[in-house]
Amino acid sequence: MRIHFTGVDLGRIRVSAEPDIMWENLLAAHMVQTGQGPLVFGQWRERIRGRLTDPMRRLLALAPPRGYSPDFLTPPESADGLRDGLDAMLSLPRRTLRRDLELLAPDRRDLHFVRALAEGESTALHALGDGITAFHDLAVRPYLDKLREHISADRAARSQSMLHSGGEHLLSTLHPAVRWNPPVLEVAIPGTNEDVYLEGRGLRLVPSFFCWRAPTVLRDPELPPVLVYPVVHDPGWLLDVHGPREHRGEPPLAALLGRTRAEVLEATARGCTTSELARKVRIAMATASHHATVLRDAGLITTNRTNGRAYHTLSVLGRDLLNGRGPLARGGAG
């Protein structure tokens, strides 16, 4: 997808500060149906799959792990929370529902529940709303603190990038699948070959916890433009929720980097200053600075200095290492 910017649009880039709950619900529904990201999502997926109910499966029926999911599942109003998003979805005219549902794969489109939605049956639409709420309560809401923590770290890093180098630098460093070729933002999305002209509407960037590997967008170019992209994940996030840190055992990268340096790399995934890094890992400031220097020299983190403070974030290489990927996994030459 090619997103065409004007000079006005560059000044109207916005990075969401909070999780977009309807997007997180949709992407979590994708993730629970795949085997992707076993290090990050494997245990979460095991917890969720065994507790899915029939109402929740209504959302899964509309959210195939690959291919199109209806745009009406992620209305712009969802930026203000689940209730606003659901209210907007439940208020959609029948023609919008039918138009979106016609783009589903035939095996999904022919389901009785989906046909009822396409006919605009209010009971079917409210049943979908109930299913989304139930899925949210199971799969997303218990983990909102971790979602907010990851998204806040990503937004802080993006803000530092924008303040330091401007909006174009932000766009050019957003994700390996995103390329800034002024004045066009090229986003590698499988099966998509489209042009979107912002024409002064700006672009809302949505960091997402349950987005995996590649960014995603809305299908309809007439809707408010949004680009959803994956944040860097701490592989131990679920253990942070369900068990104390002292019971976590060795970090996954400890054998390669050593325990302390692996913990420093994981802590940097959320973005932090040197003093915050020392506090998170419970080491001295000088030790934290030393480990950050080693990781930076290895190309695993980047450091921006503002007002005498060093702010550390993961590089693309560091993110891939932490998430269990490497250049070859992305098709590179190594």
C-alpha positions in Angstrom: 0.0 0.0 0.0 1.2 3.5 -0.9 0.1 6.3 1.4 0.6 9.7 -0.3 1.4 12.6 2.0 1.2 16.3 1.5 3.1 18.8 3.5 0.0 19.4 5.7 -0.2 15.6 6.4 3.3 15.5 7.7 2.2 18.0 10.4 -0.8 15.8 11.2 0.9 12.6 12.2 -0.5 11.3 15.5 0.7 8.4 17.6 -2.0 6.9 19.8 -1.2 7.1 23.5 -3.6 4.3 24.6 -4.4 0.9 23.3 -7.1 1.0 20.6 -9.3 -1.7 22.2 -11.3 -2.7 19.1 -8.1 -3.2 17.1 -6.5 -5.1 20.0 -9.6 -7.4 20.2 -9.5 -8.0 16.4 -5.7 -8.7 16.4 -6.0 -10.9 19.5 -8.7 -12.9 17.7 -6.3 -13.3 14.8 -3.5 -14.4 17.1 -5.5 -16.9 19.1 -6.2 -18.8 15.8 -2.6 -19.1 14.7 0.6 -20.6 16.0 2.7 -17.4 15.4 4.9 -15.9 18.0 5.2 -18.9 20.3 7.8 -17.2 22.6 5.6 -14.2 23.1 2.1 -15.5 22.8 2.2 -19.3 23.2 1.2 -19.5 26.9 -1.4 -16.7 26.5 -2.9 -18.6 23.6 -3.1 -21.8 25.6 -4.9 -20.0 28.4 -7.4 -18.4 26.0 -8.2 -21.3 23.6 -9.5 -23.6 26.3 -12.0 -21.0 27.6 -13.5 -19.7 24.3 -17.3 -19.8 24.3 -19.8 -19.8 21.4 -20.5 -16.0 21.7 -16.8 -15.3 21.4 -16.6 -17.4 18.3 -18.8 -15.0 16.5 -15.9 -12.6 16.5 -13.5 -15.4 15.4 -15.9 -16.2 12.5 -15.4 -12.6 11.2 -11.6 -12.5 11.9 -9.8 -15.1 9.9 -6.1 -15.2 10.8 -5.2 -14.5 7.2 -7.1 -12.4 4.7 -9.7 -9.7 5.1 -11.5 -8.8 8.4 -14.4 -6.3 8.1 -13.5 -2.7 8.6 -16.6 -2.2 10.8 -14.9 -4.3 13.5 -12.5 -1.4 14.1 -14.4 1.9 13.8 -12.6 5.2 14.3 -14.6 5.8 17.5 -12.8 2.9 19.1 -9.9 5.2 19.8 -12.0 6.5 22.7 -12.6 3.1 24.2 -14.5 -0.2 23.9 -17.9 1.2 24.6 -17.6 4.0 22.0 -16.3 1.6 19.5 -19.2 -0.9 20.1 -21.8 1.9 20.0 -20.4 3.0 16.6 -20.5 -0.5 15.3 -24.0 -1.2 16.5 -25.2 2.0 14.8 -23.8 1.2 11.3 -26.3 1.2 8.5 -27.1 -2.2 6.8 -25.5 -1.2 3.5 -22.1 -0.7 5.3 -22.4 -4.1 7.1 -23.3 -5.8 3.8 -20.5 -4.1 1.8 -17.9 -5.1 4.3 -19.2 -8.7 4.7 -19.2 -9.3 1.0 -15.4 -9.0 1.1 -15.0 -12.0 3.4 -13.8 -15.3 2.2 -16.7 -17.4 0.9 -16.5 -20.1 3.7 -16.9 -17.3 6.3 -19.5 -15.3 4.3 -21.8 -18.4 4.1 -22.0 -19.0 7.8 -25.6 -18.6 9.1 -24.6 -15.9 11.6 -22.7 -13.9 9.0 -25.7 -14.1 6.6 -27.9 -12.7 9.4 -25.5 -9.8 9.9 -25.5 -9.1 6.2 -29.3 -8.9 6.3 -29.0 -6.3 9.0 -30.7 -8.4 11.7 -30.4 -6.4 14.9 -30.3 -9.5 17.1 -27.3 -10.8 15.1 -25.5 -7.4 15.4 -26.1 -7.2 19.2 -25.0 -10.8 19.5 -21.8 -9.9 17.8 -21.4 -7.0 20.3 -21.9 -9.4 23.2 -19.3 -11.8 21.7 -16.7 -9.0 21.3 -17.3 -7.9 24.9 -16.9 -11.5 26.2 -13.8 -12.1 24.1 -12.3 -8.8 25.4 -13.0 -9.7 29.0 -11.2 -13.0 28.5 -8.3 -12.2 26.2 -7.5 -8.5 26.4 -8.9 -6.8 29.5 -6.8 -8.9 32.1 -3.7 -7.7 30.3 -4.4 -4.1 29.7 -1.8 -2.9 32.1 0.9 -4.8 30.1 -0.6 -3.4 26.8 -0.4 0.1 28.2 3.1 -0.4 29.4 4.4 -1.6 26.0 2.4 1.0 24.0 3.6 3.8 26.4 7.2 2.8 25.9 6.8 2.7 22.1 5.1 6.1 22.0 7.8 7.6 24.2 10.5 6.3 21.8 8.5 7.6 18.8 8.1 11.0 20.5 11.8 11.2 21.2 12.5 10.3 17.5 10.1 13.0 16.3 11.5 15.7 18.6 15.0 14.8 17.7 14.8 14.2 13.9 11.2 15.2 12.8 8.2 13.4 11.3 10.0 12.0 8.3 12.5 10.3 10.5 9.6 8.8 12.5 8.1 7.4 9.3 11.3 6.0 8.0 12.1 4.1 11.2 8.6 2.9 12.0 9.0 -0.8 11.0 11.1 -2.9 8.7 8.0 -3.4 6.4 7.4 0.4 6.2 9.5 2.5 3.8 9.4 6.3 3.6 10.0 7.3 0.0 9.0 11.0 0.1 6.2 11.9 -0.2 5.0 8.3 -0.1 4.9 5.9 2.7 5.1 2.3 1.3 3.7 -0.4 3.5 4.4 -4.0 2.6 1.0 -5.8 3.2 0.6 -9.2 1.5 -2.2 -9.2 -1.1 -2.5 -5.4 -1.2 -1.6 -3.0 -4.1 -3.4 0.2 -3.5 -2.8 4.0 -3.3 -4.3 6.1 -0.4 -4.2 9.9 -0.7 -4.3 11.6 2.7 -5.2 15.0 1.2 -4.8 16.8 4.5 -6.5 14.2 6.7 -3.2 13.2 8.4 -2.4 9.7 9.6 -3.1 8.1 12.9 -0.3 5.7 14.0 -1.6 3.0 16.3 1.0 1.0 18.2 -0.5 -2.4 18.9 0.4 -5.2 21.3 -1.4 -8.0 19.5 -0.3 -6.9 16.0 2.4 -9.4 14.9 5.3 -9.0 12.4 3.6 -6.8 9.9 1.6 -3.5 10.0 -2.1 -3.5 9.0 -4.6 -0.9 7.7 -8.2 -0.4 6.9 -9.4 -1.6 3.5 -11.7 1.4 2.8 -9.5 4.4 1.8 -12.4 6.7 2.6 -12.3 5.9 6.3 -10.1 8.1 8.6 -6.5 6.9 7.7 -4.8 4.6 10.3 -1.7 2.5 10.3 -1.5 -0.2 13.0 2.0 -1.5 13.7 3.5 -4.0 16.2 5.3 -2.8 19.3 8.4 -4.6 20.6 7.4 -7.3 23.0 8.9 -8.4 26.3 8.9 -12.2 26.0 8.3 -12.4 29.8 5.1 -10.2 29.8 2.7 -13.0 30.7 4.8 -14.2 33.6 4.9 -10.6 34.8 1.1 -10.9 35.0 0.7 -14.4 36.4 3.8 -14.9 38.4 6.5 -12.9 40.3 9.7 -12.1 38.5 11.8 -14.2 40.9 10.0 -17.3 39.7 10.6 -16.7 36.0 13.9 -18.5 35.7 16.5 -17.6 33.2 15.6 -15.0 30.5 15.5 -16.6 27.0 18.7 -14.9 25.9 20.7 -15.5 29.1 22.8 -18.3 27.5 23.9 -16.0 24.7 24.3 -12.6 26.5 24.6 -13.5 30.2 21.7 -13.1 32.6 22.1 -9.4 33.5 22.8 -8.2 29.9 19.8 -10.2 28.7 17.6 -8.5 31.3 19.0 -5.1 30.3 18.0 -5.9 26.7 14.5 -7.0 27.7 14.1 -3.9 29.9 15.2 -1.6 27.0 12.4 -3.1 24.9 10.0 -0.7 26.7 12.2 2.3 26.3 14.0 3.9 29.3 16.7 6.2 30.6 19.9 4.8 32.1 18.6 5.4 35.7 15.3 3.7 34.8 17.2 0.8 33.4 19.3 0.5 36.6 16.1 0.5 38.7 14.3 -2.1 36.5 17.2 -4.6 36.5 18.3 -3.7 40.1 21.9 -2.8 39.2 24.1 0.2 39.8 23.9 3.1 37.4 27.5 2.5 36.2 26.7 -1.1 35.5 23.6 -0.2 33.6 25.6 2.3 31.5 28.3 -0.3 30.8 25.8 -2.9 29.6 23.9 -0.3 27.5 27.2 0.7 25.8 28.0 -2.9 25.0 24.5 -3.5 23.5 24.7 -0.3 21.6 28.1 -1.1 20.2 26.7 -4.5 19.1 23.9 -2.7 17.2 21.1 -4.1 19.5 20.0 -0.8 21.0 20.1 2.9 20.1 20.6 5.8 22.4 19.3 9.4 22.0 20.6 12.1 24.3 18.2 15.0 25.3 18.9 17.6 28.0 21.8 15.5 29.3 19.7 12.3 29.6 20.3 9.1 27.7 17.2 7.4 26.4 17.6 3.8 25.2 15.4 1.9 22.8 15.8 -1.3 20.8 17.2 -1.2 17.3 15.6 -3.3 14.6 18.3 -5.9 15.1 17.7 -5.9 18.8 13.9 -6.2 18.4 14.4 -9.2 16.0 16.7 -10.9 18.4 14.4 -10.4 21.3 11.4 -11.6 19.3 13.2 -14.7 18.0 13.7 -13.5 14.4 16.8 -12.6 12.3 17.6 -11.2 8.9 17.2 -14.6 7.2 13.6 -14.9 8.6 12.8 -11.6 6.8 14.3 -12.8 3.5 17.6 -10.9 3.8 21.0 -12.2 2.8 22.3 -12.3 6.3 
